[in-house]
């Protein structure tokens, strides 16, 4: 099968299209014929091996995982004898390592039925960004009806999901983005928009019950000015240096929370079967629609990751495999 392989850290040139063996299916395995995937910041962090502390987890000198990618949408090709919920032919989406390939083999818990109203490209853009946004808004932001929420970086992959999910949970949403993306974030439900090129939301005087920050370009004290006295800041990646990334800011956020009434949290999202089902329901109900900026073929995955890394993607960058 064709797959995007990585045997060293570095620029997008380390991502190579290779012929490799199709994964074998174990008793509890589910083999999926991949129809689509998508690029995430996670992918270029793994590609670069940065921040460097990440290499303690994924391989010091070279990546232990040789096939890149996580997001998956496709059709079940084969299942092991112990699999009870999925059958060959089922259309599914989810997340598993090695998704930038014609086939990926995971466990039953890694996949759920694809939303009936979503294309494979849309479904293949959901797992990482969708679960991150859902957990940021629902679990850590504790967003509920009539609350005011600001999404910093609202036009990105996580941001476009966060705007829609916050609206689905009944919040009044303010979206922060660049001038060219104002209409995009309005079209997905933002009640108010702020053009960061002409206005600093931390100095506007408006306070929010929750701020979901996907950018990491503001200090904690600055964002604190934009929170109510009991407000919550949720840090979703971004910022930091090449050694430890956003970890220093995460530790400082915990310290600062102890001395103020405001909560400041950073978390690492997990792709769970339960949350994939929640996202499926939101998509089928028309409350969430994955935003796709560009679609690249599998053979141009390095270009897709490079485009995402440049920082100008609107929504998600899809990769068509099928």
C-alpha positions as CSV (number, residue, x, y, z in Angstrom):
1,X,0.0,0.0,0.0
2,X,1.0,3.7,-0.4
3,X,1.8,5.5,2.8
4,X,3.5,8.8,3.9
5,X,6.5,7.7,5.9
6,X,8.9,9.6,8.1
7,X,12.3,8.2,9.2
8,X,13.9,11.4,10.5
9,X,12.9,14.8,12.0
10,X,13.0,17.9,9.8
11,X,11.2,19.9,7.1
12,X,8.3,18.6,5.1
13,X,10.8,16.9,2.9
14,X,11.2,14.1,5.5
15,X,7.6,13.0,4.6
16,X,8.1,10.5,1.8
17,X,5.5,8.5,-0.2
18,X,6.5,4.9,0.0
19,X,5.2,1.4,-0.7
20,X,4.8,-0.5,2.6
21,X,3.0,-3.7,3.7
22,X,-0.7,-3.5,4.5
23,X,-1.3,-3.9,8.2
24,X,-2.3,-7.3,9.5
25,X,-5.6,-7.6,11.3
26,X,-5.5,-9.1,14.9
27,X,-8.4,-10.6,16.8
28,X,-9.5,-7.2,18.1
29,X,-8.4,-5.2,15.0
30,X,-10.3,-3.2,12.5
31,X,-8.7,-2.6,9.1
32,X,-10.0,0.6,7.4
33,X,-9.5,1.5,3.7
34,X,-8.7,5.2,4.2
35,X,-10.7,7.6,2.0
36,X,-9.6,10.8,3.6
37,X,-7.5,12.3,6.4
38,X,-6.4,15.8,7.4
39,X,-3.3,17.6,8.6
40,X,-3.1,18.9,12.2
41,X,-0.5,21.0,14.1
42,X,0.2,17.7,15.8
43,X,1.5,16.3,12.5
44,X,4.1,19.1,11.9
45,X,5.2,19.0,15.6
46,X,5.9,15.3,15.1
47,X,7.5,16.0,11.8
48,X,9.9,18.6,13.3
49,X,10.3,16.8,16.6
50,X,9.6,20.1,18.3
51,X,9.3,21.2,21.0
52,X,12.3,19.0,21.8
53,X,10.8,17.6,25.0
54,X,8.3,15.8,22.7
55,X,11.1,13.5,21.5
56,X,11.2,11.9,24.9
57,X,7.8,10.5,24.0
58,X,8.1,9.9,20.3
59,X,11.8,9.0,19.8
60,X,15.0,10.8,20.7
61,X,16.9,10.6,17.4
62,X,14.2,9.6,15.0
63,X,10.5,8.9,15.3
64,X,9.4,5.5,16.5
65,X,6.2,5.9,14.5
66,X,7.2,5.7,10.8
67,X,3.8,6.4,9.1
68,X,2.4,9.9,9.8
69,X,-1.1,11.1,10.3
70,X,-4.0,10.6,12.8
71,X,-7.3,11.7,11.4
72,X,-9.2,8.9,9.5
73,X,-12.4,8.5,7.4
74,X,-13.0,5.5,5.3
75,X,-14.6,2.1,4.9
76,X,-14.1,-1.0,7.1
77,X,-12.2,-3.6,5.0
78,X,-11.8,-6.4,7.5
79,X,-12.4,-7.0,11.2
80,X,-11.0,-9.5,13.7
81,X,-13.0,-12.3,15.3
82,X,-13.4,-10.3,18.5
83,X,-14.9,-7.2,16.9
84,X,-18.7,-6.9,17.5
85,X,-19.8,-3.4,16.6
86,X,-18.3,-2.9,13.1
87,X,-18.6,-4.9,9.9
88,X,-16.8,-4.8,6.5
89,X,-18.4,-2.1,4.4
90,X,-19.2,0.2,7.2
91,X,-18.3,3.9,6.6
92,X,-16.4,5.2,9.7
93,X,-14.3,8.0,11.0
94,X,-12.0,8.5,14.0
95,X,-8.4,8.7,14.8
96,X,-5.3,6.3,14.8
97,X,-1.6,6.6,14.2
98,X,-0.6,5.9,10.6
99,X,-3.6,7.6,8.9
100,X,-1.6,9.1,6.0
101,X,-1.9,5.8,4.1
102,X,-4.2,3.7,2.0
103,X,-5.0,1.5,5.0
104,X,-4.9,1.9,8.7
105,X,-5.5,-0.8,11.4
106,X,-6.8,0.2,14.8
107,X,-9.2,-1.1,17.4
108,X,-13.0,-0.9,17.5
109,X,-12.8,2.0,20.0
110,X,-10.9,4.1,17.5
111,X,-13.8,4.4,15.0
112,X,-17.5,5.3,14.9
113,X,-20.0,5.4,12.1
114,X,-19.5,8.4,9.7
115,X,-22.1,11.1,9.9
116,X,-24.6,10.4,7.1
117,X,-24.5,14.0,5.9
118,X,-20.7,14.4,5.8
119,X,-18.3,13.7,3.0
120,X,-15.3,11.6,3.6
121,X,-13.1,14.7,3.4
122,X,-15.3,16.4,6.1
123,X,-15.4,13.3,8.3
124,X,-11.6,12.9,7.9
125,X,-11.1,16.4,9.3
126,X,-12.9,15.8,12.6
127,X,-11.1,13.6,15.1
128,X,-8.2,15.7,16.4
129,X,-9.5,19.2,16.0
130,X,-13.1,18.3,16.9
131,X,-12.3,16.4,20.0
132,X,-9.9,19.1,21.1
133,X,-12.6,21.8,20.6
134,X,-15.3,19.7,22.3
135,X,-13.2,19.0,25.4
136,X,-12.0,22.7,25.5
137,X,-15.5,24.1,25.4
138,X,-17.5,21.5,27.3
139,X,-15.1,20.0,29.8
140,X,-12.6,22.6,30.6
141,X,-14.4,25.8,29.6
142,X,-17.6,24.5,31.2
143,X,-19.6,26.5,28.7
144,X,-23.3,26.5,29.0
145,X,-26.4,28.5,27.9
146,X,-26.2,32.3,28.0
147,X,-22.5,32.4,28.9
148,X,-20.2,34.7,26.9
149,X,-17.3,32.9,25.2
150,X,-14.4,34.3,23.2
151,X,-12.5,32.1,20.7
152,X,-9.0,33.4,19.9
153,X,-7.9,31.9,16.6
154,X,-11.5,31.2,15.6
155,X,-10.7,30.6,11.9
156,X,-8.3,27.7,12.5
157,X,-9.0,24.0,12.6
158,X,-9.8,23.9,16.3
159,X,-11.3,27.4,16.3
160,X,-13.9,26.7,13.7
161,X,-15.1,23.7,15.6
162,X,-15.0,25.6,18.9
163,X,-17.2,28.4,17.6
164,X,-19.9,26.0,16.4
165,X,-19.7,23.8,19.5
166,X,-20.0,26.8,21.8
167,X,-23.0,28.0,19.9
168,X,-24.5,24.5,20.1
169,X,-24.1,24.6,23.9
170,X,-26.1,27.9,24.0
171,X,-23.2,30.4,24.4
172,X,-22.9,33.9,23.0
173,X,-19.7,33.7,20.9
174,X,-17.1,36.3,20.0
175,X,-14.6,35.2,17.4
176,X,-11.1,36.7,17.0
177,X,-9.5,36.3,13.6
178,X,-7.8,38.3,10.8
179,X,-9.7,40.6,8.4
180,X,-10.0,38.0,5.6
181,X,-11.7,35.5,7.9
182,X,-14.4,37.8,9.4
183,X,-17.1,36.6,7.1
184,X,-16.1,32.9,7.5
185,X,-16.5,33.0,11.3
186,X,-19.8,34.9,11.0
187,X,-21.0,32.2,8.6
188,X,-20.4,29.4,11.1
189,X,-22.4,31.2,13.9
190,X,-20.2,33.8,15.7
191,X,-22.4,36.4,17.3
192,X,-19.6,39.0,17.3
193,X,-16.2,39.2,15.5
194,X,-13.0,41.0,16.4
195,X,-10.4,41.7,13.7
196,X,-7.1,41.3,15.6
197,X,-5.3,43.5,13.1
198,X,-7.2,46.5,14.3
199,X,-8.4,45.7,17.8
200,X,-6.9,44.0,20.9
201,X,-9.6,42.0,22.7
202,X,-7.5,42.1,25.9
203,X,-7.9,45.9,26.0
204,X,-11.5,46.4,24.9
205,X,-12.9,46.4,28.4
206,X,-15.3,43.5,27.6
207,X,-15.1,40.5,29.9
208,X,-16.1,37.0,29.1
209,X,-17.1,33.9,31.1
210,X,-14.6,31.8,29.1
211,X,-11.8,32.4,26.6
212,X,-10.6,29.5,24.4
213,X,-7.2,30.5,23.2
214,X,-5.8,28.4,20.3
215,X,-3.0,30.8,19.4
216,X,-0.9,31.5,22.5
217,X,0.0,35.0,21.4
218,X,-1.2,36.8,24.5
219,X,0.2,36.8,28.1
220,X,-1.8,35.3,30.9
221,X,-2.1,38.6,32.6
222,X,-3.4,40.2,29.4
223,X,-6.1,37.6,28.9
224,X,-7.0,37.8,32.6
225,X,-8.2,41.4,31.8
226,X,-10.7,39.9,29.3
227,X,-12.1,37.4,31.8
228,X,-14.8,37.9,34.5
229,X,-13.6,37.6,38.1
230,X,-14.6,33.9,38.0
231,X,-13.9,33.3,34.3
232,X,-12.0,30.5,32.7
233,X,-9.1,30.5,30.2
234,X,-8.5,27.3,28.3
235,X,-5.2,27.2,26.5
236,X,-5.2,24.9,23.4
237,X,-1.6,24.7,22.2
238,X,0.3,27.5,20.6
239,X,3.0,29.7,22.0
240,X,6.1,28.6,23.9
241,X,9.7,27.9,22.8
242,X,11.4,25.2,20.8
243,X,12.6,23.4,24.0
244,X,9.4,22.9,26.1
245,X,6.7,24.6,23.9
246,X,3.7,25.7,25.8
247,X,4.5,23.7,29.0
248,X,6.0,26.7,30.8
249,X,2.9,28.7,30.2
250,X,0.8,25.8,31.4
251,X,2.6,25.7,34.7
252,X,2.4,29.4,35.2
253,X,-1.3,29.2,34.5
254,X,-1.8,26.7,37.3
255,X,0.2,29.0,39.7
256,X,-1.7,32.1,38.7
257,X,-5.1,30.3,39.2
258,X,-4.2,29.7,42.8
259,X,-4.0,33.4,43.5
260,X,-7.0,34.7,41.5
261,X,-10.6,33.7,41.2
262,X,-10.0,32.9,37.6
263,X,-9.3,29.4,36.3
264,X,-6.6,29.0,33.7
265,X,-6.0,25.5,32.3
266,X,-4.1,23.7,29.6
267,X,-4.9,20.2,28.6
268,X,-3.9,17.4,26.1
269,X,-7.0,16.3,24.2
270,X,-7.8,12.6,23.8
271,X,-9.8,11.1,21.0
272,X,-12.5,9.0,22.6
273,X,-15.2,6.9,21.2
274,X,-17.8,8.8,23.3
275,X,-16.7,12.2,22.0
276,X,-16.6,11.0,18.4
277,X,-20.2,10.0,18.8
278,X,-21.1,13.4,20.3
279,X,-19.4,15.1,17.3
280,X,-21.3,12.7,14.9
281,X,-24.6,13.8,16.5
282,X,-23.7,17.5,16.3
283,X,-22.8,17.1,12.6
284,X,-25.9,15.1,11.7
285,X,-28.1,17.7,13.6
286,X,-26.6,20.5,11.4
287,X,-25.0,22.2,14.4
288,X,-21.4,21.6,13.3
289,X,-20.0,21.5,9.8
290,X,-16.3,20.8,9.3
291,X,-14.7,23.8,7.5
292,X,-12.3,22.6,4.7
293,X,-9.8,25.1,3.3
294,X,-7.9,23.0,0.8
295,X,-7.8,19.3,-0.2
296,X,-4.5,17.7,-1.3
297,X,-4.0,14.1,-2.7
298,X,-2.0,11.7,-0.6
299,X,1.0,12.2,-2.8
300,X,1.1,15.9,-1.9
301,X,0.9,15.4,1.9
302,X,4.2,17.3,2.5
303,X,2.6,20.3,0.7
304,X,-0.5,20.0,2.9
305,X,1.5,19.9,6.1
306,X,3.8,22.8,4.9
307,X,0.7,24.9,4.1
308,X,-0.8,24.2,7.6
309,X,2.5,25.0,9.3
310,X,2.7,28.4,7.5
311,X,-0.2,29.4,9.7
312,X,-2.8,30.7,7.2
313,X,-5.2,27.8,6.8
314,X,-8.9,28.6,7.2
315,X,-10.4,25.6,9.0
316,X,-9.0,22.3,8.1
317,X,-6.6,21.0,5.4
318,X,-7.9,17.7,4.0
319,X,-6.0,14.9,2.4
320,X,-7.8,12.7,-0.1
321,X,-6.7,9.1,-0.1
322,X,-9.4,7.0,-1.6
